[in-house]
Amino acid sequence: MTIHSATPTADPAFQILPSHKAEELTKGGNLAHIRLGDQLYTLRITRAGKLILTK
């Protein structure tokens, strides 16, 4: 059995969506605020390298 995984460049939807590096959003730290309308969210990069978005 052969398992194929899609690379980001193989997916046309991936190519047209905006892409942002989390490290750039947090300016090298581990926290950033993201505003959507009148709501403020916090983006956090965990020690395990995962992303958490909270209101």
mmCIF file as gemmi writes it, N, C-alpha and C atoms, coordinates in Angstrom:
data_model
loop_
_atom_site.group_PDB
_atom_site.id
_atom_site.type_symbol
_atom_site.label_atom_id
_atom_site.label_alt_id
_atom_site.label_comp_id
_atom_site.label_asym_id
_atom_site.label_entity_id
_atom_site.label_seq_id
_atom_site.pdbx_PDB_ins_code
_atom_site.Cartn_x
_atom_site.Cartn_y
_atom_site.Cartn_z
_atom_site.occupancy
_atom_site.B_iso_or_equiv
_atom_site.pdbx_formal_charge
_atom_site.auth_seq_id
_atom_site.auth_asym_id
_atom_site.pdbx_PDB_model_num
ATOM 1 N N . MET Axp A 1 ? 0.85 -1.173 0 1 0 ? 1 A 1
ATOM 2 C CA . MET Axp A 1 ? 0 0 0 1 0 ? 1 A 1
ATOM 3 C C . MET Axp A 1 ? 0.895 1.234 0 1 0 ? 1 A 1
ATOM 4 N N . THR Axp A 2 ? 0.553 2.21 -0.826 1 0 ? 2 A 1
ATOM 5 C CA . THR Axp A 2 ? 1.291 3.46 -0.89 1 0 ? 2 A 1
ATOM 6 C C . THR Axp A 2 ? 0.409 4.572 -0.356 1 0 ? 2 A 1
ATOM 7 N N . ILE Axp A 3 ? 0.964 5.375 0.53 1 0 ? 3 A 1
ATOM 8 C CA . ILE Axp A 3 ? 0.231 6.503 1.092 1 0 ? 3 A 1
ATOM 9 C C . ILE Axp A 3 ? 0.828 7.774 0.512 1 0 ? 3 A 1
ATOM 10 N N . HIS Axp A 4 ? -0.021 8.6 -0.07 1 0 ? 4 A 1
ATOM 11 C CA . HIS Axp A 4 ? 0.423 9.866 -0.642 1 0 ? 4 A 1
ATOM 12 C C . HIS Axp A 4 ? -0.082 10.998 0.231 1 0 ? 4 A 1
ATOM 13 N N . SER Axp A 5 ? 0.791 11.933 0.529 1 0 ? 5 A 1
ATOM 14 C CA . SER Axp A 5 ? 0.349 13.107 1.275 1 0 ? 5 A 1
ATOM 15 C C . SER Axp A 5 ? 0.45 14.315 0.363 1 0 ? 5 A 1
ATOM 16 N N . ALA Axp A 6 ? -0.526 15.177 0.466 1 0 ? 6 A 1
ATOM 17 C CA . ALA Axp A 6 ? -0.54 16.384 -0.358 1 0 ? 6 A 1
ATOM 18 C C . ALA Axp A 6 ? 0.451 17.388 0.196 1 0 ? 6 A 1
ATOM 19 N N . THR Axp A 7 ? 1.236 17.953 -0.679 1 0 ? 7 A 1
ATOM 20 C CA . THR Axp A 7 ? 2.134 19.03 -0.272 1 0 ? 7 A 1
ATOM 21 C C . THR Axp A 7 ? 1.373 20.335 -0.408 1 0 ? 7 A 1
ATOM 22 N N . PRO Axp A 8 ? 1.754 21.369 0.349 1 0 ? 8 A 1
ATOM 23 C CA . PRO Axp A 8 ? 1.023 22.639 0.271 1 0 ? 8 A 1
ATOM 24 C C . PRO Axp A 8 ? 0.945 23.19 -1.146 1 0 ? 8 A 1
ATOM 25 N N . THR Axp A 9 ? 1.982 22.999 -1.958 1 0 ? 9 A 1
ATOM 26 C CA . THR Axp A 9 ? 1.966 23.557 -3.309 1 0 ? 9 A 1
ATOM 27 C C . THR Axp A 9 ? 1.078 22.743 -4.243 1 0 ? 9 A 1
ATOM 28 N N . ALA Axp A 10 ? 0.731 21.518 -3.877 1 0 ? 10 A 1
ATOM 29 C CA . ALA Axp A 10 ? -0.113 20.679 -4.724 1 0 ? 10 A 1
ATOM 30 C C . ALA Axp A 10 ? -1.584 21.028 -4.571 1 0 ? 10 A 1
ATOM 31 N N . ASP Axp A 11 ? -1.957 21.703 -3.524 1 0 ? 11 A 1
ATOM 32 C CA . ASP Axp A 11 ? -3.353 22.04 -3.252 1 0 ? 11 A 1
ATOM 33 C C . ASP Axp A 11 ? -3.639 23.452 -3.753 1 0 ? 11 A 1
ATOM 34 N N . PRO Axp A 12 ? -4.444 23.621 -4.811 1 0 ? 12 A 1
ATOM 35 C CA . PRO Axp A 12 ? -4.724 24.961 -5.345 1 0 ? 12 A 1
ATOM 36 C C . PRO Axp A 12 ? -5.348 25.892 -4.322 1 0 ? 12 A 1
ATOM 37 N N . ALA Axp A 13 ? -6.191 25.371 -3.409 1 0 ? 13 A 1
ATOM 38 C CA . ALA Axp A 13 ? -6.813 26.223 -2.386 1 0 ? 13 A 1
ATOM 39 C C . ALA Axp A 13 ? -5.753 26.809 -1.468 1 0 ? 13 A 1
ATOM 40 N N . PHE Axp A 14 ? -4.713 26.035 -1.186 1 0 ? 14 A 1
ATOM 41 C CA . PHE Axp A 14 ? -3.648 26.522 -0.318 1 0 ? 14 A 1
ATOM 42 C C . PHE Axp A 14 ? -2.919 27.69 -0.961 1 0 ? 14 A 1
ATOM 43 N N . GLN Axp A 15 ? -2.777 27.657 -2.264 1 0 ? 15 A 1
ATOM 44 C CA . GLN Axp A 15 ? -2.027 28.687 -2.972 1 0 ? 15 A 1
ATOM 45 C C . GLN Axp A 15 ? -2.758 30.026 -3.016 1 0 ? 15 A 1
ATOM 46 N N . ILE Axp A 16 ? -4.087 30.034 -2.934 1 0 ? 16 A 1
ATOM 47 C CA . ILE Axp A 16 ? -4.806 31.301 -3.038 1 0 ? 16 A 1
ATOM 48 C C . ILE Axp A 16 ? -5.16 31.897 -1.678 1 0 ? 16 A 1
ATOM 49 N N . LEU Axp A 17 ? -4.984 31.14 -0.598 1 0 ? 17 A 1
ATOM 50 C CA . LEU Axp A 17 ? -5.281 31.657 0.732 1 0 ? 17 A 1
ATOM 51 C C . LEU Axp A 17 ? -4.104 32.443 1.28 1 0 ? 17 A 1
ATOM 52 N N . PRO Axp A 18 ? -4.36 33.53 2.038 1 0 ? 18 A 1
ATOM 53 C CA . PRO Axp A 18 ? -3.255 34.244 2.669 1 0 ? 18 A 1
ATOM 54 C C . PRO Axp A 18 ? -2.53 33.317 3.647 1 0 ? 18 A 1
ATOM 55 N N . SER Axp A 19 ? -1.233 33.444 3.72 1 0 ? 19 A 1
ATOM 56 C CA . SER Axp A 19 ? -0.429 32.616 4.611 1 0 ? 19 A 1
ATOM 57 C C . SER Axp A 19 ? 0.418 33.524 5.49 1 0 ? 19 A 1
ATOM 58 N N . HIS Axp A 20 ? 0.444 33.237 6.79 1 0 ? 20 A 1
ATOM 59 C CA . HIS Axp A 20 ? 1.201 34.054 7.737 1 0 ? 20 A 1
ATOM 60 C C . HIS Axp A 20 ? 2.009 33.141 8.646 1 0 ? 20 A 1
ATOM 61 N N . LYS Axp A 21 ? 3.225 33.508 8.93 1 0 ? 21 A 1
ATOM 62 C CA . LYS Axp A 21 ? 4.038 32.744 9.865 1 0 ? 21 A 1
ATOM 63 C C . LYS Axp A 21 ? 3.692 33.2 11.284 1 0 ? 21 A 1
ATOM 64 N N . ALA Axp A 22 ? 3.38 32.244 12.137 1 0 ? 22 A 1
ATOM 65 C CA . ALA Axp A 22 ? 2.997 32.566 13.513 1 0 ? 22 A 1
ATOM 66 C C . ALA Axp A 22 ? 4.121 33.316 14.215 1 0 ? 22 A 1
ATOM 67 N N . GLU Axp A 23 ? 5.355 32.942 13.939 1 0 ? 23 A 1
ATOM 68 C CA . GLU Axp A 23 ? 6.504 33.611 14.577 1 0 ? 23 A 1
ATOM 69 C C . GLU Axp A 23 ? 6.586 35.081 14.175 1 0 ? 23 A 1
ATOM 70 N N . GLU Axp A 24 ? 6.156 35.398 12.96 1 0 ? 24 A 1
ATOM 71 C CA . GLU Axp A 24 ? 6.145 36.802 12.535 1 0 ? 24 A 1
ATOM 72 C C . GLU Axp A 24 ? 4.992 37.553 13.197 1 0 ? 24 A 1
ATOM 73 N N . LEU Axp A 25 ? 3.84 36.892 13.341 1 0 ? 25 A 1
ATOM 74 C CA . LEU Axp A 25 ? 2.711 37.536 14.012 1 0 ? 25 A 1
ATOM 75 C C . LEU Axp A 25 ? 3.047 37.856 15.469 1 0 ? 25 A 1
ATOM 76 N N . THR Axp A 26 ? 3.816 36.981 16.113 1 0 ? 26 A 1
ATOM 77 C CA . THR Axp A 26 ? 4.172 37.189 17.518 1 0 ? 26 A 1
ATOM 78 C C . THR Axp A 26 ? 5.491 37.935 17.671 1 0 ? 26 A 1
ATOM 79 N N . LYS Axp A 27 ? 6.093 38.329 16.551 1 0 ? 27 A 1
ATOM 80 C CA . LYS Axp A 27 ? 7.371 39.063 16.536 1 0 ? 27 A 1
ATOM 81 C C . LYS Axp A 27 ? 8.435 38.347 17.359 1 0 ? 27 A 1
ATOM 82 N N . GLY Axp A 28 ? 8.515 37.025 17.185 1 0 ? 28 A 1
ATOM 83 C CA . GLY Axp A 28 ? 9.534 36.234 17.858 1 0 ? 28 A 1
ATOM 84 C C . GLY Axp A 28 ? 9.154 35.789 19.262 1 0 ? 28 A 1
ATOM 85 N N . GLY Axp A 29 ? 8.038 36.27 19.773 1 0 ? 29 A 1
ATOM 86 C CA . GLY Axp A 29 ? 7.586 35.86 21.101 1 0 ? 29 A 1
ATOM 87 C C . GLY Axp A 29 ? 6.635 34.681 20.982 1 0 ? 29 A 1
ATOM 88 N N . ASN Axp A 30 ? 5.733 34.579 21.957 1 0 ? 30 A 1
ATOM 89 C CA . ASN Axp A 30 ? 4.773 33.484 21.872 1 0 ? 30 A 1
ATOM 90 C C . ASN Axp A 30 ? 3.322 33.954 21.974 1 0 ? 30 A 1
ATOM 91 N N . LEU Axp A 31 ? 3.093 35.269 21.961 1 0 ? 31 A 1
ATOM 92 C CA . LEU Axp A 31 ? 1.732 35.804 22.05 1 0 ? 31 A 1
ATOM 93 C C . LEU Axp A 31 ? 1.509 36.905 21.017 1 0 ? 31 A 1
ATOM 94 N N . ALA Axp A 32 ? 0.275 36.961 20.493 1 0 ? 32 A 1
ATOM 95 C CA . ALA Axp A 32 ? -0.129 38.054 19.61 1 0 ? 32 A 1
ATOM 96 C C . ALA Axp A 32 ? -1.626 38.273 19.792 1 0 ? 32 A 1
ATOM 97 N N . HIS Axp A 33 ? -2.06 39.508 19.61 1 0 ? 33 A 1
ATOM 98 C CA . HIS Axp A 33 ? -3.487 39.806 19.621 1 0 ? 33 A 1
ATOM 99 C C . HIS Axp A 33 ? -3.97 39.875 18.179 1 0 ? 33 A 1
ATOM 100 N N . ILE Axp A 34 ? -5.16 39.349 17.953 1 0 ? 34 A 1
ATOM 101 C CA . ILE Axp A 34 ? -5.787 39.392 16.64 1 0 ? 34 A 1
ATOM 102 C C . ILE Axp A 34 ? -7.185 39.966 16.837 1 0 ? 34 A 1
ATOM 103 N N . ARG Axp A 35 ? -7.482 41.029 16.107 1 0 ? 35 A 1
ATOM 104 C CA . ARG Axp A 35 ? -8.78 41.682 16.223 1 0 ? 35 A 1
ATOM 105 C C . ARG Axp A 35 ? -9.671 41.26 15.069 1 0 ? 35 A 1
ATOM 106 N N . LEU Axp A 36 ? -10.907 40.908 15.391 1 0 ? 36 A 1
ATOM 107 C CA . LEU Axp A 36 ? -11.929 40.591 14.401 1 0 ? 36 A 1
ATOM 108 C C . LEU Axp A 36 ? -13.163 41.393 14.775 1 0 ? 36 A 1
ATOM 109 N N . GLY Axp A 37 ? -13.434 42.426 13.991 1 0 ? 37 A 1
ATOM 110 C CA . GLY Axp A 37 ? -14.535 43.326 14.339 1 0 ? 37 A 1
ATOM 111 C C . GLY Axp A 37 ? -14.222 43.999 15.66 1 0 ? 37 A 1
ATOM 112 N N . ASP Axp A 38 ? -15.139 43.872 16.628 1 0 ? 38 A 1
ATOM 113 C CA . ASP Axp A 38 ? -14.893 44.474 17.942 1 0 ? 38 A 1
ATOM 114 C C . ASP Axp A 38 ? -14.395 43.447 18.958 1 0 ? 38 A 1
ATOM 115 N N . GLN Axp A 39 ? -14.069 42.247 18.5 1 0 ? 39 A 1
ATOM 116 C CA . GLN Axp A 39 ? -13.571 41.191 19.392 1 0 ? 39 A 1
ATOM 117 C C . GLN Axp A 39 ? -12.05 41.099 19.318 1 0 ? 39 A 1
ATOM 118 N N . LEU Axp A 40 ? -11.421 40.861 20.461 1 0 ? 40 A 1
ATOM 119 C CA . LEU Axp A 40 ? -9.972 40.706 20.519 1 0 ? 40 A 1
ATOM 120 C C . LEU Axp A 40 ? -9.655 39.272 20.927 1 0 ? 40 A 1
ATOM 121 N N . TYR Axp A 41 ? -8.816 38.622 20.146 1 0 ? 41 A 1
ATOM 122 C CA . TYR Axp A 41 ? -8.41 37.246 20.398 1 0 ? 41 A 1
ATOM 123 C C . TYR Axp A 41 ? -6.92 37.218 20.715 1 0 ? 41 A 1
ATOM 124 N N . THR Axp A 42 ? -6.494 36.187 21.425 1 0 ? 42 A 1
ATOM 125 C CA . THR Axp A 42 ? -5.078 36.002 21.724 1 0 ? 42 A 1
ATOM 126 C C . THR Axp A 42 ? -4.598 34.723 21.06 1 0 ? 42 A 1
ATOM 127 N N . LEU Axp A 43 ? -3.53 34.859 20.281 1 0 ? 43 A 1
ATOM 128 C CA . LEU Axp A 43 ? -2.882 33.723 19.648 1 0 ? 43 A 1
ATOM 129 C C . LEU Axp A 43 ? -1.663 33.373 20.486 1 0 ? 43 A 1
ATOM 130 N N . ARG Axp A 44 ? -1.551 32.117 20.868 1 0 ? 44 A 1
ATOM 131 C CA . ARG Axp A 44 ? -0.418 31.69 21.693 1 0 ? 44 A 1
ATOM 132 C C . ARG Axp A 44 ? 0.261 30.499 21.051 1 0 ? 44 A 1
ATOM 133 N N . ILE Axp A 45 ? 1.595 30.542 21.019 1 0 ? 45 A 1
ATOM 134 C CA . ILE Axp A 45 ? 2.392 29.402 20.584 1 0 ? 45 A 1
ATOM 135 C C . ILE Axp A 45 ? 2.836 28.676 21.848 1 0 ? 45 A 1
ATOM 136 N N . THR Axp A 46 ? 2.482 27.401 21.974 1 0 ? 46 A 1
ATOM 137 C CA . THR Axp A 46 ? 2.831 26.636 23.173 1 0 ? 46 A 1
ATOM 138 C C . THR Axp A 46 ? 4.282 26.158 23.098 1 0 ? 46 A 1
ATOM 139 N N . ARG Axp A 47 ? 4.784 25.66 24.213 1 0 ? 47 A 1
ATOM 140 C CA . ARG Axp A 47 ? 6.14 25.094 24.244 1 0 ? 47 A 1
ATOM 141 C C . ARG Axp A 47 ? 6.26 23.887 23.315 1 0 ? 47 A 1
ATOM 142 N N . ALA Axp A 48 ? 5.136 23.215 23.079 1 0 ? 48 A 1
ATOM 143 C CA . ALA Axp A 48 ? 5.135 22.05 22.183 1 0 ? 48 A 1
ATOM 144 C C . ALA Axp A 48 ? 5.022 22.454 20.71 1 0 ? 48 A 1
ATOM 145 N N . GLY Axp A 49 ? 4.944 23.771 20.437 1 0 ? 49 A 1
ATOM 146 C CA . GLY Axp A 49 ? 4.866 24.236 19.055 1 0 ? 49 A 1
ATOM 147 C C . GLY Axp A 49 ? 3.475 24.193 18.467 1 0 ? 49 A 1
ATOM 148 N N . LYS Axp A 50 ? 2.463 24.169 19.308 1 0 ? 50 A 1
ATOM 149 C CA . LYS Axp A 50 ? 1.061 24.165 18.844 1 0 ? 50 A 1
ATOM 150 C C . LYS Axp A 50 ? 0.513 25.585 18.974 1 0 ? 50 A 1
ATOM 151 N N . LEU Axp A 51 ? -0.576 25.847 18.252 1 0 ? 51 A 1
ATOM 152 C CA . LEU Axp A 51 ? -1.221 27.157 18.32 1 0 ? 51 A 1
ATOM 153 C C . LEU Axp A 51 ? -2.533 27.06 19.083 1 0 ? 51 A 1
ATOM 154 N N . ILE Axp A 52 ? -2.779 28.06 19.929 1 0 ? 52 A 1
ATOM 155 C CA . ILE Axp A 52 ? -4.039 28.167 20.655 1 0 ? 52 A 1
ATOM 156 C C . ILE Axp A 52 ? -4.584 29.575 20.405 1 0 ? 52 A 1
ATOM 157 N N . LEU Axp A 53 ? -5.843 29.649 19.98 1 0 ? 53 A 1
ATOM 158 C CA . LEU Axp A 53 ? -6.508 30.927 19.762 1 0 ? 53 A 1
ATOM 159 C C . LEU Axp A 53 ? -7.653 31.028 20.751 1 0 ? 53 A 1
ATOM 160 N N . THR Axp A 54 ? -7.615 32.06 21.62 1 0 ? 54 A 1
ATOM 161 C CA . THR Axp A 54 ? -8.654 32.226 22.635 1 0 ? 54 A 1
ATOM 162 C C . THR Axp A 54 ? -9.261 33.611 22.526 1 0 ? 54 A 1
ATOM 163 N N . LYS Axp A 55 ? -10.476 33.707 23.007 1 0 ? 55 A 1
ATOM 164 C CA . LYS Axp A 55 ? -11.205 34.975 23.009 1 0 ? 55 A 1
ATOM 165 C C . LYS Axp A 55 ? -10.919 35.725 24.286 1 0 ? 55 A 1
